[in-house]
Each structure stands twice: as C-alpha cells, then as structure tokens.
Amino acid sequence: QVHLVESGGGSVQPGGSLRLSCTAFGRIVALGTMRWYRQAPGKEREFVAIISAGGTTGYSDSVKGRFTISRDNVKNTVSLQMNSLKSEDTALYYCNTNTIWGQGTQVTVSS
C-alpha cells in the first residue's frame, strides 16, 4: 500500500514563495503521473499542476507562470515551487496519484 505525505506549507505574505513537497511511502514499484490539487474554504477541490512519469508538466491557468512542478523518481518525491503568491492561492494543497491522496498541507497567503 502506498501513501503520500505532503510538507512545506505555511504562511507567507503576498508576493512571497513556498515550496511544497510530497513523498510517497510504501510498496512502490514506480510512481506514475502525479498531481497537485488545492481546496480553499467553501470551494471545491481544484486541479493545480500535473507531471507525468517522464516529466511532462501541465498547469491550471491560475498558476501558470508562477508555479513549477518537478519530481525526483529516485526519492519518490514531487515538489511544487510556488512564486509570486497571491491571497487567492490560500488553500489546503493535496498531492495525488491514481486514487491515492495525501492529507494535505495548508498554504496561507496574507498580509
């Protein structure tokens, strides 16, 4: 059984940066496509970024140009570098692969 653990969340001022990490633990043969999602209070969970096993990436329009997803297949880790953060980026950020979800890490952007 594989489980995902996110880390790196916190509080930052608008314009600041944070780097989230998601590490996979358990009986891992090979991690496939990984995704980041987020859910703000009172809103539905939304897609943020995706990275394939081969490193192809994609982003939602709301974060394109500000966020960068990457992965380390040796360490079974996927990261999300978030720059130029805005108040509307405030949310609980989740890592996902197939049907497996992490517990989430909170990002708060506020002055």
BAZALUM-114534 format. One record per atom (N, C-alpha, C): x, y, z; atom name. Coordinates in steps of 0.05 Angstrom, whole numbers. Example, Ala and Ser with C-alpha at 12.3 -4.5 7.8 and 13.67 -1.06 7.14 Angstrom:
BEGIN
<<264,-114,156>,"N">
<<246,-90,156>,"CA">
<<264,-66,156>,"C">
<<257,-45,142>,"N">
<<273,-21,143>,"CA">
<<258,1,157>,"C">
This chain:
BEGIN
<<17,-24,0>,"N">
<<0,0,0>,"CA">
<<18,25,0>,"C">
<<11,44,-18>,"N">
<<26,69,-20>,"CA">
<<11,91,-6>,"C">
<<25,107,9>,"N">
<<13,131,19>,"CA">
<<31,155,14>,"C">
<<18,179,13>,"N">
<<31,204,6>,"CA">
<<31,223,29>,"C">
<<54,236,33>,"N">
<<56,255,55>,"CA">
<<66,282,44>,"C">
<<50,303,47>,"N">
<<57,329,39>,"CA">
<<71,345,61>,"C">
<<87,364,54>,"N">
<<100,382,73>,"CA">
<<107,408,59>,"C">
<<115,427,75>,"N">
<<124,453,64>,"CA">
<<105,476,65>,"C">
<<80,470,74>,"N">
<<61,492,75>,"CA">
<<68,512,97>,"C">
<<54,534,97>,"N">
<<59,554,118>,"CA">
<<45,580,110>,"C">
<<52,601,124>,"N">
<<41,628,120>,"CA">
<<62,646,107>,"C">
<<53,661,87>,"N">
<<71,678,73>,"CA">
<<56,703,64>,"C">
<<71,725,60>,"N">
<<58,750,50>,"CA">
<<54,748,20>,"C">
<<36,764,10>,"N">
<<32,765,-20>,"CA">
<<59,772,-33>,"C">
<<64,758,-55>,"N">
<<89,762,-69>,"CA">
<<111,743,-60>,"C">
<<106,729,-39>,"N">
<<126,710,-28>,"CA">
<<126,683,-42>,"C">
<<143,665,-32>,"N">
<<146,639,-44>,"CA">
<<145,617,-23>,"C">
<<136,594,-32>,"N">
<<137,570,-15>,"CA">
<<143,546,-34>,"C">
<<154,525,-22>,"N">
<<159,501,-37>,"CA">
<<147,478,-22>,"C">
<<128,465,-35>,"N">
<<114,442,-24>,"CA">
<<128,416,-34>,"C">
<<128,396,-17>,"N">
<<138,370,-24>,"CA">
<<118,349,-18>,"C">
<<119,327,-34>,"N">
<<102,304,-29>,"CA">
<<119,279,-33>,"C">
<<121,263,-12>,"N">
<<137,239,-13>,"CA">
<<119,215,-12>,"C">
<<124,195,-29>,"N">
<<109,170,-29>,"CA">
<<124,149,-12>,"C">
<<109,136,5>,"N">
<<119,114,22>,"CA">
<<104,89,16>,"C">
<<117,66,22>,"N">
<<103,41,19>,"CA">
<<113,23,-3>,"C">
<<96,6,-13>,"N">
<<104,-13,-33>,"CA">
<<103,0,-61>,"C">
<<125,14,-67>,"N">
<<126,30,-91>,"CA">
<<141,15,-112>,"C">
<<129,9,-135>,"N">
<<143,-2,-157>,"CA">
<<153,20,-175>,"C">
<<135,38,-182>,"N">
<<142,61,-198>,"CA">
<<119,81,-196>,"C">
<<125,105,-189>,"N">
<<104,125,-188>,"CA">
<<97,135,-217>,"C">
<<72,137,-222>,"N">
<<64,147,-248>,"CA">
<<60,176,-248>,"C">
<<39,185,-261>,"N">
<<32,213,-262>,"CA">
<<24,223,-234>,"C">
<<35,246,-227>,"N">
<<30,258,-201>,"CA">
<<16,285,-205>,"C">
<<-1,292,-187>,"N">
<<-16,317,-189>,"CA">
<<-17,332,-163>,"C">
<<-19,358,-164>,"N">
<<-26,375,-141>,"CA">
<<-54,386,-145>,"C">
<<-69,386,-124>,"N">
<<-95,399,-123>,"CA">
<<-96,417,-99>,"C">
<<-116,434,-98>,"N">
<<-119,451,-75>,"CA">
<<-149,456,-70>,"C">
<<-155,461,-45>,"N">
<<-183,467,-37>,"CA">
<<-184,490,-18>,"C">
<<-196,511,-26>,"N">
<<-200,535,-9>,"CA">
<<-225,532,7>,"C">
<<-227,545,30>,"N">
<<-252,543,46>,"CA">
<<-276,550,30>,"C">
<<-296,533,31>,"N">
<<-322,538,18>,"CA">
<<-321,533,-12>,"C">
<<-299,523,-22>,"N">
<<-297,518,-51>,"CA">
<<-291,488,-56>,"C">
<<-295,480,-81>,"N">
<<-289,452,-88>,"CA">
<<-259,449,-93>,"C">
<<-250,425,-91>,"N">
<<-222,419,-97>,"CA">
<<-217,425,-126>,"C">
<<-194,438,-132>,"N">
<<-188,444,-160>,"CA">
<<-159,435,-167>,"C">
<<-156,428,-192>,"N">
<<-131,420,-203>,"CA">
<<-111,443,-203>,"C">
<<-86,437,-197>,"N">
<<-65,457,-197>,"CA">
<<-43,451,-217>,"C">
<<-32,427,-215>,"N">
<<-9,420,-233>,"CA">
<<-7,390,-236>,"C">
<<6,382,-257>,"N">
<<9,353,-263>,"CA">
<<37,348,-275>,"C">
<<48,325,-269>,"N">
<<74,317,-281>,"CA">
<<73,287,-286>,"C">
<<80,280,-311>,"N">
<<80,252,-319>,"CA">
<<105,238,-308>,"C">
<<105,212,-311>,"N">
<<129,197,-303>,"CA">
<<153,206,-318>,"C">
<<149,214,-343>,"N">
<<172,223,-359>,"CA">
<<179,253,-356>,"C">
<<163,267,-339>,"N">
<<170,295,-334>,"CA">
<<154,316,-349>,"C">
<<134,307,-365>,"N">
<<117,327,-379>,"CA">
<<99,340,-358>,"C">
<<97,367,-360>,"N">
<<82,382,-340>,"CA">
<<59,397,-352>,"C">
<<40,404,-334>,"N">
<<17,420,-342>,"CA">
<<7,435,-318>,"C">
<<-6,458,-323>,"N">
<<-15,475,-301>,"CA">
<<-42,486,-306>,"C">
<<-56,493,-284>,"N">
<<-81,508,-288>,"CA">
<<-74,536,-296>,"C">
<<-92,550,-309>,"N">
<<-87,577,-318>,"CA">
<<-81,596,-295>,"C">
<<-93,590,-272>,"N">
<<-90,608,-249>,"CA">
<<-62,608,-237>,"C">
<<-46,587,-243>,"N">
<<-19,586,-231>,"CA">
<<3,585,-252>,"C">
<<-4,583,-277>,"N">
<<16,581,-298>,"CA">
<<34,606,-298>,"C">
<<60,600,-299>,"N">
<<80,622,-299>,"CA">
<<89,629,-271>,"C">
<<75,619,-250>,"N">
<<82,625,-222>,"CA">
<<91,600,-208>,"C">
<<78,577,-214>,"N">
<<84,552,-200>,"CA">
<<100,534,-219>,"C">
<<117,517,-207>,"N">
<<132,498,-222>,"CA">
<<131,471,-208>,"C">
<<122,450,-222>,"N">
<<122,423,-211>,"CA">
<<146,408,-221>,"C">
<<157,392,-203>,"N">
<<180,375,-210>,"CA">
<<179,349,-195>,"C">
<<196,330,-202>,"N">
<<196,304,-189>,"CA">
<<224,293,-187>,"C">
<<228,276,-167>,"N">
<<253,261,-163>,"CA">
<<245,232,-161>,"C">
<<248,217,-183>,"N">
<<239,190,-183>,"CA">
<<256,171,-166>,"C">
<<280,180,-158>,"N">
<<296,164,-140>,"CA">
<<286,166,-112>,"C">
<<279,191,-104>,"N">
<<269,196,-77>,"CA">
<<238,193,-75>,"C">
<<225,187,-97>,"N">
<<196,184,-97>,"CA">
<<182,209,-87>,"C">
<<192,232,-96>,"N">
<<182,258,-87>,"CA">
<<173,275,-110>,"C">
<<152,290,-106>,"N">
<<143,310,-125>,"CA">
<<142,337,-110>,"C">
<<151,358,-122>,"N">
<<151,384,-109>,"CA">
<<135,404,-125>,"C">
<<127,425,-111>,"N">
<<113,447,-124>,"CA">
<<125,473,-114>,"C">
<<140,486,-131>,"N">
<<152,512,-125>,"CA">
<<132,533,-131>,"C">
<<124,549,-111>,"N">
<<103,569,-115>,"CA">
<<116,597,-110>,"C">
<<116,613,-131>,"N">
<<126,640,-130>,"CA">
<<104,661,-135>,"C">
<<110,685,-128>,"N">
<<91,707,-132>,"CA">
<<63,700,-121>,"C">
<<63,690,-97>,"N">
<<38,681,-85>,"CA">
<<18,703,-81>,"C">
<<-7,696,-84>,"N">
<<-29,715,-81>,"CA">
<<-48,705,-59>,"C">
<<-65,723,-49>,"N">
<<-83,715,-28>,"CA">
<<-102,692,-38>,"C">
<<-108,693,-64>,"N">
<<-126,672,-74>,"CA">
<<-113,645,-77>,"C">
<<-87,643,-71>,"N">
<<-73,617,-71>,"CA">
<<-77,603,-44>,"C">
<<-89,617,-24>,"N">
<<-93,606,2>,"CA">
<<-112,582,-1>,"C">
<<-102,559,9>,"N">
<<-117,534,7>,"CA">
<<-103,511,21>,"C">
<<-116,489,23>,"N">
<<-103,464,31>,"CA">
<<-94,450,6>,"C">
<<-69,444,4>,"N">
<<-57,433,-20>,"CA">
<<-53,403,-17>,"C">
<<-62,388,-37>,"N">
<<-61,359,-36>,"CA">
<<-45,348,-59>,"C">
<<-31,326,-53>,"N">
<<-16,311,-72>,"CA">
<<-33,286,-80>,"C">
<<-31,278,-105>,"N">
<<-48,256,-114>,"CA">
<<-33,239,-135>,"C">
<<-37,213,-134>,"N">
<<-30,195,-156>,"CA">
<<-51,173,-157>,"C">
<<-61,169,-181>,"N">
<<-84,150,-185>,"CA">
<<-106,156,-165>,"C">
<<-113,138,-147>,"N">
<<-134,143,-128>,"CA">
<<-123,149,-100>,"C">
<<-97,153,-98>,"N">
<<-85,158,-72>,"CA">
<<-81,188,-67>,"C">
<<-89,197,-43>,"N">
<<-87,225,-36>,"CA">
<<-72,228,-10>,"C">
<<-56,250,-8>,"N">
<<-44,256,17>,"CA">
<<-64,270,36>,"C">
<<-54,278,59>,"N">
<<-71,290,79>,"CA">
<<-73,320,75>,"C">
<<-56,331,59>,"N">
<<-57,360,53>,"CA">
<<-38,376,70>,"C">
<<-30,399,59>,"N">
<<-13,418,74>,"CA">
<<-24,446,69>,"C">
<<-27,461,90>,"N">
<<-41,487,88>,"CA">
<<-22,509,78>,"C">
<<-31,524,59>,"N">
<<-17,548,50>,"CA">
<<-35,572,55>,"C">
<<-24,592,69>,"N">
<<-39,616,75>,"CA">
<<-23,640,65>,"C">
<<-35,656,48>,"N">
<<-22,680,37>,"CA">
<<-38,704,47>,"C">
<<-25,720,63>,"N">
<<-39,742,76>,"CA">
<<-19,763,85>,"C">
<<-27,788,83>,"N">
<<-10,809,93>,"CA">
<<-16,815,122>,"C">
